[in-house]
Amino acid sequence: QLQVKESGGGLVQPGGSLRLSCSTSGFALDYHAIGWFRQAPGKEREAVSRIVSPAGTTDYTDSVKGRFTISRDNATNTVYLQMNNLKPEDTATYYCAADLNPAPEVYWSRVGIWDFWGQGTRVTVSS
């Protein structure tokens, strides 16, 4: 059974940093994508970033470019989201998702194309 599980959320002051982790299990596909999404209260879920294996290509939504970095550790089947210079508007529940047949770049941010989701981890940016 394929599973993805997030960890690493918490409370951080504006300008601070957090690193989220997404551990994956239950599949050994060479070609797949892992993505990060977020959902603030009262708002729709939105794409943050994805990384496509095996090439390691990455995509980011405009609001996080230059501040967030997605990476992977193949040895531990873990994908990370390093978040720097956090802003109050980054406050949300962050979700990890897996896409077993990665979509073209123009479609990657569509919530409906992702196959498996984690339960989420809460990130609060506040002074």
C-alpha positions in Angstrom: 0.0 0.0 0.0 1.5 3.3 -1.1 1.7 5.8 1.7 3.0 9.3 2.1 3.4 11.0 5.5 4.3 14.5 6.4 6.2 15.8 9.4 8.1 18.9 10.5 5.4 21.5 10.8 5.2 24.0 13.7 5.2 27.6 14.8 7.8 29.9 13.5 8.3 33.7 13.5 8.2 35.7 10.3 11.5 35.5 8.5 12.2 32.1 10.1 12.7 28.7 8.5 11.2 25.2 8.7 12.0 22.0 6.9 9.1 19.7 6.1 9.6 16.0 5.4 7.5 13.6 3.3 8.3 9.9 3.8 7.1 7.5 1.2 6.6 3.8 1.2 4.8 1.1 -0.7 6.1 1.8 -4.1 9.4 1.6 -6.0 8.6 3.3 -9.2 11.5 5.0 -10.9 9.2 7.5 -12.6 6.9 9.4 -10.3 6.5 12.8 -8.7 6.2 14.0 -5.2 4.5 17.3 -4.5 3.8 19.7 -1.7 0.5 21.5 -1.4 -1.0 23.8 1.2 -4.4 24.8 2.4 -5.2 27.8 4.6 -8.4 28.0 6.5 -11.3 29.0 4.2 -9.2 28.7 1.1 -8.7 26.1 -1.6 -5.8 23.7 -1.6 -2.9 25.1 -3.7 0.2 23.7 -5.2 3.6 24.7 -3.7 6.2 22.5 -5.4 6.9 19.2 -6.9 10.0 17.0 -7.8 9.9 14.5 -10.6 12.0 11.3 -10.3 14.3 10.0 -11.6 15.4 13.3 -13.3 15.0 15.4 -10.2 13.3 18.2 -12.1 11.4 20.7 -9.9 8.5 23.1 -10.2 7.4 25.9 -7.8 4.5 28.2 -7.5 5.4 31.8 -8.0 4.8 32.9 -4.4 7.5 30.6 -3.0 10.2 30.8 -5.7 13.5 31.9 -4.1 12.3 31.0 -0.6 11.4 27.3 -0.8 13.5 24.4 -2.0 12.3 20.9 -2.7 14.8 18.0 -2.6 14.9 14.3 -2.1 16.9 11.6 -0.4 16.6 8.4 -2.5 18.3 6.3 0.2 15.5 7.0 2.7 12.6 7.7 0.2 12.1 11.1 1.7 11.3 14.4 0.0 12.0 17.6 1.9 10.6 21.1 1.6 13.0 23.7 3.0 11.1 26.9 3.7 13.1 30.1 4.3 12.0 33.6 4.9 8.6 32.5 6.0 5.7 35.0 5.8 2.4 35.0 7.7 0.7 34.2 4.4 2.5 30.9 4.3 0.4 29.7 7.3 -1.5 26.6 6.2 -1.7 22.9 6.5 0.9 21.4 4.2 0.2 18.2 2.4 2.5 15.8 0.6 1.1 13.9 -2.5 2.3 11.3 -5.0 1.7 11.3 -8.7 2.5 7.9 -10.2 2.3 9.2 -13.8 3.7 12.7 -13.6 1.7 15.2 -15.4 3.2 17.7 -17.9 4.5 20.8 -16.3 1.5 22.9 -17.4 -0.8 20.6 -15.3 1.3 19.7 -12.3 -0.5 22.1 -9.9 -3.9 20.7 -10.5 -5.0 18.9 -7.3 -7.1 16.3 -9.1 -4.2 14.7 -10.9 -2.4 13.6 -7.8 -3.0 10.0 -6.7 -2.2 9.7 -3.0 -2.2 12.2 -0.2 -0.9 12.4 3.3 -2.8 13.7 6.3 -1.0 17.1 6.4 1.2 19.0 8.8 0.4 22.4 10.2 2.7 25.4 9.7 2.0 28.7 11.5 4.0 31.8 10.8 3.3 34.3 13.5 5.1 36.7 15.9 
